Amino acid sequence: MPDRPAEPNELAELRSRLAEIHDLRRAQEVLFWDQTVMMPPGGGPVRGAQLTTIDRIAHERFVVPEVGRLLDGLASYEESLDYDSDDASLIRTSRRDWEKARRVPADLAAEMVGAAAEAHDIWAKAREENDFASFLPHLERAVELKRRYIDCFEGYAEPYDVLLDDYEPGMKTAEVRAVFDELKASLVPLIAEVASSDEDDGFMRGPFPIDAQHETSLRVIERFGYDPQYFRLDLTVHPFAASSGTQDIRLTTRYTDNDLTSLFTAMHECGHGLYEHGISQTLERTPLCSGVSSALHESQSRLWENIVGRSRPFWNYFYPQVQAAFPDTLRDVEQDAFYRAINRVKPSYIRVDADEATYNLHVILRFELEQELIAGTIALADLPEAWNARFEQYLGIPIPSDTVGVLQDVHWSGGGFGYFPTYTLGNIVSVQIWDKVASELPDLPAQFEAGEFGELHAWLRSNLYVLGRKFTPQETLERVVGGQIDAKPYVRYLTEKLGALAAA
């Protein structure tokens, strides 16, 4: 075996620069977490200025010509390395990031961050008060900033390609559209076939005491791998996961006493957290220390939430505990009735609460509207009307208020155009990964019935989480499942699972 080439001085300097930039970005993430979880309501304007400052400094430090010279100087060293090595991955991934980031002026990058921080609290208040008009100026600013951002790039087939690439590097809008068209063609008749019967599931409306929900959520995710030494779970308006490193994972959730959505929210966010926690610590404080793409990240939140958390083996273990936690509501409810209720296909208003099948129609609606917003074919003032019309067309129920309609998601307040399609892409990928795991660990259902999830977690950590961003999303998926994104396994999974429920 040939000797490893000597590490050049340029690599040590590059690592040092990238570590400082990474620290700034992670501090930015913790400040955002604090804004949404802990900060008093009046702190928004100053927090926006703080986030803007940090973003400007981080961006300016990254796009300086010296970083480009370091990367150029490392080209021959990179070629001498094994493609899969940490160093080769660091150099080529940083080069791609630098080539993209240097196209964006630091002032624009910082302005987008500041606008997002300012809009967040406005959105939360508008959502609570069903007041789209108060949020509209901030939405207009977010769209205008994204159009300016798109103008920084060239050579794209569609403007939305630029935004999608921020979350799913290398994927094109046309590719997503083709996958979604195929999926929609299968989902619409499936939903019509298996949609909810008149079976009574009034017990799912509680009451479910919030303290018991919190304790039960923790009990579930601790079985998955949540460790309070490295994780925490807090309340927020719109749940998310964040981190400042592999050993500091922040999960958030929300509770109401008239449903048990919080259990699935905790599983969902724990999936994100397990991914970040499982990245190789050799990648800490580098650009490689995060999930490779939003779709791969969402594949993990949806795998733990749905494929595991809505399965019969899972509830064979957990239902007696949940029943004991909520005796006034669930004491006389048979497990099969509960299982059917949590998997029932029934169109509903809120995306994050939707069943596995209709959830994707929520995402497809947003994907279509985002393209039209960026293209300017929908006036922003008319967005609620457009949303409501398309929602009723796709899901068959009228929207009673903007709170449960166009204002329900946080993403547009932060300028997160391009993120939504990755939720359904994540659903698709989750089944591809599950099929691979199940072929290698066929006794997982028996393990779940015993409350054991460690072997699944270990497989995912060894085969996916540990890689971080060492490879492109396409390369990563190829390494994990042996192929590229394919909706057919997901359609098969839904058809078999929901068909069996409908026939029972």
GUTORTOR-230565 format. One line per field, with one value per residue (C-alpha): residue number from 1; residue in three letters; x negated, y, z. Coordinates in steps of 0.5 Angstrom, whole numbers. Layout:
# GUTORTOR-230565
nr: NUM|...
rest: Ala|...
x: X|...
y: Y|...
z: Z|...
END
This chain:
# GUTORTOR-230565
nr: 1|2|3|4|5|6|7|8|9|10|11|12|13|14|15|16|17|18|19|20|21|22|23|24|25|26|27|28|29|30|31|32|33|34|35|36|37|38|39|40|41|42|43|44|45|46|47|48|49|50|51|52|53|54|55|56|57|58|59|60|61|62|63|64|65|66|67|68|69|70|71|72|73|74|75|76|77|78|79|80|81|82|83|84|85|86|87|88|89|90|91|92|93|94|95|96|97|98|99|100|101|102|103|104|105|106|107|108|109|110|111|112|113|114|115|116|117|118|119|120|121|122|123|124|125|126|127|128|129|130|131|132|133|134|135|136|137|138|139|140|141|142|143|144|145|146|147|148|149|150|151|152|153|154|155|156|157|158|159|160|161|162|163|164|165|166|167|168|169|170|171|172|173|174|175|176|177|178|179|180|181|182|183|184|185|186|187|188|189|190|191|192|193|194|195|196|197|198|199|200|201|202|203|204|205|206|207|208|209|210|211|212|213|214|215|216|217|218|219|220|221|222|223|224|225|226|227|228|229|230|231|232|233|234|235|236|237|238|239|240|241|242|243|244|245|246|247|248|249|250|251|252|253|254|255|256|257|258|259|260|261|262|263|264|265|266|267|268|269|270|271|272|273|274|275|276|277|278|279|280|281|282|283|284|285|286|287|288|289|290|291|292|293|294|295|296|297|298|299|300|301|302|303|304|305|306|307|308|309|310|311|312|313|314|315|316|317|318|319|320|321|322|323|324|325|326|327|328|329|330|331|332|333|334|335|336|337|338|339|340|341|342|343|344|345|346|347|348|349|350|351|352|353|354|355|356|357|358|359|360|361|362|363|364|365|366|367|368|369|370|371|372|373|374|375|376|377|378|379|380|381|382|383|384|385|386|387|388|389|390|391|392|393|394|395|396|397|398|399|400|401|402|403|404|405|406|407|408|409|410|411|412|413|414|415|416|417|418|419|420|421|422|423|424|425|426|427|428|429|430|431|432|433|434|435|436|437|438|439|440|441|442|443|444|445|446|447|448|449|450|451|452|453|454|455|456|457|458|459|460|461|462|463|464|465|466|467|468|469|470|471|472|473|474|475|476|477|478|479|480|481|482|483|484|485|486|487|488|489|490|491|492|493|494|495|496|497|498|499|500|501|502|503|504
rest: Met|Pro|Asp|Arg|Pro|Ala|Glu|Pro|Asn|Glu|Leu|Ala|Glu|Leu|Arg|Ser|Arg|Leu|Ala|Glu|Ile|His|Asp|Leu|Arg|Arg|Ala|Gln|Glu|Val|Leu|Phe|Trp|Asp|Gln|Thr|Val|Met|Met|Pro|Pro|Gly|Gly|Gly|Pro|Val|Arg|Gly|Ala|Gln|Leu|Thr|Thr|Ile|Asp|Arg|Ile|Ala|His|Glu|Arg|Phe|Val|Val|Pro|Glu|Val|Gly|Arg|Leu|Leu|Asp|Gly|Leu|Ala|Ser|Tyr|Glu|Glu|Ser|Leu|Asp|Tyr|Asp|Ser|Asp|Asp|Ala|Ser|Leu|Ile|Arg|Thr|Ser|Arg|Arg|Asp|Trp|Glu|Lys|Ala|Arg|Arg|Val|Pro|Ala|Asp|Leu|Ala|Ala|Glu|Met|Val|Gly|Ala|Ala|Ala|Glu|Ala|His|Asp|Ile|Trp|Ala|Lys|Ala|Arg|Glu|Glu|Asn|Asp|Phe|Ala|Ser|Phe|Leu|Pro|His|Leu|Glu|Arg|Ala|Val|Glu|Leu|Lys|Arg|Arg|Tyr|Ile|Asp|Cys|Phe|Glu|Gly|Tyr|Ala|Glu|Pro|Tyr|Asp|Val|Leu|Leu|Asp|Asp|Tyr|Glu|Pro|Gly|Met|Lys|Thr|Ala|Glu|Val|Arg|Ala|Val|Phe|Asp|Glu|Leu|Lys|Ala|Ser|Leu|Val|Pro|Leu|Ile|Ala|Glu|Val|Ala|Ser|Ser|Asp|Glu|Asp|Asp|Gly|Phe|Met|Arg|Gly|Pro|Phe|Pro|Ile|Asp|Ala|Gln|His|Glu|Thr|Ser|Leu|Arg|Val|Ile|Glu|Arg|Phe|Gly|Tyr|Asp|Pro|Gln|Tyr|Phe|Arg|Leu|Asp|Leu|Thr|Val|His|Pro|Phe|Ala|Ala|Ser|Ser|Gly|Thr|Gln|Asp|Ile|Arg|Leu|Thr|Thr|Arg|Tyr|Thr|Asp|Asn|Asp|Leu|Thr|Ser|Leu|Phe|Thr|Ala|Met|His|Glu|Cys|Gly|His|Gly|Leu|Tyr|Glu|His|Gly|Ile|Ser|Gln|Thr|Leu|Glu|Arg|Thr|Pro|Leu|Cys|Ser|Gly|Val|Ser|Ser|Ala|Leu|His|Glu|Ser|Gln|Ser|Arg|Leu|Trp|Glu|Asn|Ile|Val|Gly|Arg|Ser|Arg|Pro|Phe|Trp|Asn|Tyr|Phe|Tyr|Pro|Gln|Val|Gln|Ala|Ala|Phe|Pro|Asp|Thr|Leu|Arg|Asp|Val|Glu|Gln|Asp|Ala|Phe|Tyr|Arg|Ala|Ile|Asn|Arg|Val|Lys|Pro|Ser|Tyr|Ile|Arg|Val|Asp|Ala|Asp|Glu|Ala|Thr|Tyr|Asn|Leu|His|Val|Ile|Leu|Arg|Phe|Glu|Leu|Glu|Gln|Glu|Leu|Ile|Ala|Gly|Thr|Ile|Ala|Leu|Ala|Asp|Leu|Pro|Glu|Ala|Trp|Asn|Ala|Arg|Phe|Glu|Gln|Tyr|Leu|Gly|Ile|Pro|Ile|Pro|Ser|Asp|Thr|Val|Gly|Val|Leu|Gln|Asp|Val|His|Trp|Ser|Gly|Gly|Gly|Phe|Gly|Tyr|Phe|Pro|Thr|Tyr|Thr|Leu|Gly|Asn|Ile|Val|Ser|Val|Gln|Ile|Trp|Asp|Lys|Val|Ala|Ser|Glu|Leu|Pro|Asp|Leu|Pro|Ala|Gln|Phe|Glu|Ala|Gly|Glu|Phe|Gly|Glu|Leu|His|Ala|Trp|Leu|Arg|Ser|Asn|Leu|Tyr|Val|Leu|Gly|Arg|Lys|Phe|Thr|Pro|Gln|Glu|Thr|Leu|Glu|Arg|Val|Val|Gly|Gly|Gln|Ile|Asp|Ala|Lys|Pro|Tyr|Val|Arg|Tyr|Leu|Thr|Glu|Lys|Leu|Gly|Ala|Leu|Ala|Ala|Ala
x: 0|-3|-5|0|-2|-5|0|-1|-1|5|9|8|9|16|18|17|21|26|27|28|33|36|36|40|45|47|47|52|56|56|58|64|66|66|70|75|75|72|72|77|82|79|72|73|70|64|63|64|58|54|56|54|47|45|48|44|37|38|40|34|29|31|31|24|20|15|19|20|12|12|17|13|6|9|12|6|6|13|12|7|12|17|24|27|22|24|19|21|28|27|23|28|34|31|29|36|39|34|35|43|42|37|43|47|45|44|49|55|53|53|60|63|61|64|70|71|70|75|80|80|84|89|91|92|96|100|101|104|109|110|108|104|104|99|95|95|90|85|87|86|79|77|79|76|69|70|70|64|61|63|60|53|53|53|53|60|65|71|70|73|66|62|67|67|60|59|63|62|55|55|62|66|74|75|73|77|83|83|82|88|92|91|93|99|102|101|103|110|113|110|113|120|120|117|120|123|129|134|131|131|124|127|122|116|119|117|116|109|105|99|94|96|95|88|86|88|85|78|80|80|75|70|71|69|62|64|59|60|53|53|60|65|73|76|83|83|89|86|82|75|68|62|55|48|44|45|45|51|57|63|70|77|84|91|97|104|109|114|109|103|99|93|91|90|87|82|80|79|75|71|70|66|62|60|57|53|51|48|44|37|33|27|31|33|32|32|37|38|41|48|53|52|58|65|68|63|65|72|72|69|75|80|77|77|84|88|84|82|87|93|92|96|89|88|95|95|89|91|99|99|95|99|105|103|100|107|112|118|118|115|117|122|119|117|110|112|117|111|107|112|114|106|106|112|112|117|115|114|111|104|99|95|101|103|103|98|101|104|98|95|101|99|92|94|98|93|88|92|94|87|85|91|89|82|84|89|95|99|99|97|103|107|103|109|114|109|107|115|117|111|112|119|118|112|115|123|124|125|120|123|118|111|108|109|108|102|100|99|91|85|81|83|82|75|74|74|76|74|74|81|80|75|80|84|77|75|81|79|72|74|77|71|67|72|72|64|64|70|66|60|64|70|72|73|80|79|74|79|84|79|78|71|69|61|59|63|60|53|54|56|51|45|48|51|50|43|42|44|43|37|41|46|53|53|47|49|56|52|47|53|58|55|59|62|68|74|82|84|82|85|92|91|91|97|101|99|100|106|110|109|112|118|119|119
y: 0|7|12|17|24|29|34|41|47|50|44|46|54|52|48|53|58|53|52|59|60|54|56|63|59|54|60|63|57|57|64|63|57|62|67|61|58|62|70|74|77|84|82|81|87|87|79|80|85|80|75|79|81|74|72|78|76|69|70|75|71|65|68|72|70|67|61|60|60|55|51|51|50|44|41|36|34|32|28|24|22|17|20|17|20|26|31|30|30|37|40|38|40|47|48|47|51|57|57|58|63|68|69|72|79|79|85|81|75|78|82|75|73|80|80|72|74|80|76|70|74|78|71|68|73|74|66|67|72|70|76|75|83|84|79|81|86|81|76|81|83|75|74|80|78|71|74|78|72|68|74|72|66|64|57|55|52|55|60|55|51|56|55|48|47|50|45|39|40|38|36|40|43|39|32|34|35|29|25|29|28|20|20|25|20|14|18|21|14|11|17|16|9|8|15|15|11|13|9|13|16|21|19|22|29|27|30|29|32|36|34|26|28|31|25|20|23|23|16|14|18|15|9|11|14|21|22|28|29|31|33|37|38|45|48|53|55|51|45|44|41|45|44|47|41|33|33|39|37|42|39|43|41|43|41|41|37|35|31|26|30|31|24|24|31|28|22|27|32|26|23|30|30|23|24|30|27|21|25|22|27|27|32|37|44|43|44|37|36|36|32|32|35|36|30|25|29|29|21|20|24|21|14|14|18|14|7|6|10|8|1|-5|-8|-1|0|-7|-5|2|2|-1|5|10|8|8|15|17|13|17|18|11|6|3|4|-3|-2|-4|2|6|4|5|12|14|11|13|17|23|30|35|42|42|39|37|33|30|22|19|19|26|29|29|33|39|39|39|45|49|46|49|55|57|57|61|66|67|67|73|69|70|77|76|79|74|68|66|66|61|57|56|54|49|46|45|42|37|35|36|41|48|53|56|61|63|61|53|55|60|62|55|54|58|57|63|68|66|66|58|57|51|47|44|39|36|33|29|27|25|21|17|16|14|7|6|6|2|-3|-4|-4|-9|-14|-14|-14|-18|-19|-11|-12|-17|-12|-7|-11|-12|-4|-5|0|0|-4|0|6|3|1|8|11|7|7|14|19|18|21|28|32|28|26|29|27|23|19|18|15|11|8|7|4|2|7|14|16|12|13|6|3|9|8|0|2|6|2|-5|-1|3|-2|-7|-2|-1|-8|-10
z: 0|-2|3|5|2|7|9|6|10|6|9|16|14|10|16|21|17|16|23|25|20|22|29|27|23|29|34|29|29|37|37|32|37|43|39|38|44|50|48|51|45|45|43|36|33|37|35|28|28|32|27|21|24|25|18|14|18|17|9|8|12|7|0|1|-5|0|1|-7|-7|-2|-5|-12|-8|-5|-12|-13|-6|-7|-13|-9|-4|-4|-6|0|5|10|7|0|2|5|0|-6|-2|1|-7|-9|-3|-4|-12|-10|-4|-7|-12|-7|-4|3|4|1|5|11|9|8|15|18|14|16|24|24|20|25|30|26|22|29|31|25|25|32|30|23|20|13|12|17|15|7|7|10|5|0|2|3|-5|-7|-3|-6|-13|-12|-10|-16|-20|-17|-21|-28|-33|-29|-33|-28|-23|-18|-19|-15|-9|-9|-10|-3|0|-5|-8|-15|-16|-21|-21|-27|-24|-18|-22|-26|-19|-16|-22|-22|-14|-15|-21|-16|-9|-12|-13|-7|-3|-6|-5|3|5|12|14|19|24|31|33|38|43|39|41|48|53|54|60|57|63|61|53|55|59|54|48|52|54|46|44|49|46|40|42|45|51|56|56|49|47|50|48|49|46|40|36|30|32|29|31|31|34|35|34|34|42|43|40|41|39|40|40|41|45|46|50|45|41|41|35|40|40|33|33|38|34|27|31|34|27|25|32|31|24|27|33|29|24|25|30|26|22|27|26|19|13|13|20|18|14|7|4|7|3|7|13|12|10|18|21|17|18|25|25|20|18|26|30|26|25|29|32|35|38|41|45|47|47|54|56|53|55|62|61|59|63|63|55|53|58|54|47|44|41|34|34|36|31|26|28|28|21|18|11|12|9|14|14|18|14|20|23|16|15|11|4|4|7|0|-3|2|0|-8|-7|-3|-9|-14|-11|-9|-17|-18|-13|-15|-23|-21|-24|-17|-14|-6|-4|-8|-4|1|-5|-9|-3|-1|-8|-10|-3|-4|-11|-8|-1|-2|4|5|9|14|16|14|21|18|11|8|15|18|16|19|12|8|14|13|6|6|-1|-4|2|2|-4|0|5|0|-3|4|5|-2|1|7|4|0|6|10|5|5|13|13|8|12|19|18|25|27|28|33|36|36|40|45|45|42|37|38|32|27|30|29|22|20|24|21|14|13|19|20|13|14|8|5|-1|-6|-4|-10|-8|-1|-3|-8|-2|3|-2|-8|-13|-14|-12|-14|-12|-13|-7|-3|-7|-6|2|2|-2|2|9|7|3|9|14|9|8|15
END
